[in-house]
């Protein structure tokens, strides 16, 4: 089995796919997104995040069928042009109520986010085909020394 490694830009599509699959049945995701076209909306959302934000930070770790995306301390806020591209993506694929729910979720997370500099685990997911009853868990544990 291939070990844990830092994702490169070539991995961005796979990271987006794993995050989409991993969050497909998440209760919070299901509150934000209506059922109609949910997979398409998740693919657009996580594809954008993987390509433009998570992988470029150099702190997204991958293992076949899984990923863990960290935000390092001192990471700058999104530049305006990325925020505008993200807004356009949402407006083009999500309904107004879904965008409103995402804003509510974002505000709640900001209110409770620690203020000190820290490594923040922004997303962790395992795709369905990698949920194999423990071998993935053993691989992560072995790599982390636990």
C-alpha positions in Angstrom: 0.0 0.0 0.0 1.2 3.5 -0.8 2.0 5.6 2.2 0.7 8.9 3.3 2.1 11.8 1.4 1.5 15.5 0.7 -0.9 16.1 -2.2 0.5 17.9 -5.3 -1.6 19.8 -7.8 -1.9 16.6 -9.8 -3.9 15.2 -6.9 -6.4 18.0 -6.7 -9.0 16.3 -8.8 -8.8 13.1 -6.6 -8.8 15.2 -3.4 -12.0 16.9 -4.6 -13.5 13.5 -5.5 -12.7 12.0 -2.1 -14.1 15.0 -0.2 -17.3 14.9 -2.3 -17.7 11.2 -1.6 -16.8 11.6 2.1 -19.3 14.4 2.7 -22.1 13.0 0.5 -24.1 11.8 3.5 -22.8 14.2 6.2 -25.7 15.6 8.2 -24.4 19.2 8.1 -23.8 19.0 4.4 -27.3 17.6 3.9 -28.7 20.5 5.8 -26.8 23.0 3.7 -27.6 21.4 0.3 -31.0 20.2 -0.9 -31.1 16.7 -2.4 -31.6 17.9 -6.0 -28.3 17.9 -7.8 -26.4 17.5 -4.5 -23.6 15.4 -6.0 -23.0 18.0 -8.8 -23.0 20.8 -6.2 -20.5 18.9 -3.9 -18.2 18.1 -6.9 -18.1 21.8 -7.9 -17.6 23.0 -4.3 -14.9 20.5 -3.3 -13.3 20.5 -6.7 -12.8 24.3 -6.3 -11.5 24.1 -2.8 -9.1 21.3 -3.6 -7.7 23.1 -6.7 -7.6 26.6 -5.4 -7.2 26.5 -1.6 -6.5 23.1 0.0 -3.8 21.5 -2.2 -1.9 24.8 -2.9 -1.3 25.3 0.8 0.9 22.2 0.8 -0.7 20.7 3.9 -3.2 18.3 2.4 -2.2 14.7 3.0 -3.4 11.8 0.8 -3.6 8.1 1.0 -5.4 6.2 -1.7 -9.1 7.0 -1.2 -8.6 9.4 1.7 -7.3 12.9 2.5 -6.8 15.2 5.4 -6.6 18.9 4.6 -4.8 21.1 7.1 -4.6 24.9 7.2 -1.2 25.9 8.6 -0.8 28.7 11.1 -0.4 32.2 9.6 -2.3 31.3 6.4 -3.5 34.5 4.7 -7.1 35.1 4.0 -8.3 34.3 0.5 -7.4 37.0 -2.1 -10.4 38.9 -3.5 -10.1 37.3 -6.9 -10.4 33.8 -5.5 -13.4 34.9 -3.3 -15.1 36.3 -6.4 -14.5 33.0 -8.4 -15.9 31.1 -5.5 -18.9 33.3 -5.3 -19.5 32.9 -9.0 -19.3 29.1 -8.7 -21.8 29.1 -5.9 -24.2 31.4 -7.6 -23.9 29.2 -10.8 -24.6 25.9 -9.1 -26.3 26.4 -5.7 -29.7 27.8 -4.9 -30.1 31.1 -2.9 -31.2 29.2 0.2 -28.2 26.8 0.0 -25.9 29.8 -0.2 -27.6 31.4 2.8 -27.3 28.2 4.8 -23.6 28.0 3.9 -23.2 31.6 5.2 -25.0 30.6 8.5 -22.6 27.6 8.8 -19.5 29.7 8.0 -20.5 32.4 10.6 -21.1 29.8 13.3 -17.7 28.2 12.6 -16.0 31.6 12.6 -17.6 32.5 16.0 -16.1 29.3 17.6 -12.8 29.1 15.8 -9.8 29.5 18.1 -8.0 32.9 17.7 -4.5 31.6 18.3 -2.2 30.5 15.5 -2.6 26.8 15.1 -2.8 24.0 12.6 -6.5 23.6 11.7 -7.9 20.4 10.3 -10.3 21.8 7.8 -11.5 18.6 6.1 -10.9 14.9 6.4 -12.6 12.3 4.3 -12.5 8.7 3.1 -14.1 7.6 -0.2 -16.6 4.7 -0.1 -14.3 2.3 -1.8 -11.6 2.9 0.9 -13.8 2.2 3.9 -12.7 -1.3 4.2 -13.1 -2.3 7.8 -9.8 -1.1 9.2 -6.9 -1.5 6.8 -7.0 2.2 6.0 -7.1 3.1 9.7 -4.1 0.8 10.4 -2.2 2.5 7.6 -2.8 6.0 9.0 -1.9 4.8 12.5 1.3 3.2 11.3 2.3 6.4 9.6 1.5 8.6 12.6 3.4 6.4 15.0 0.3 5.6 17.0 
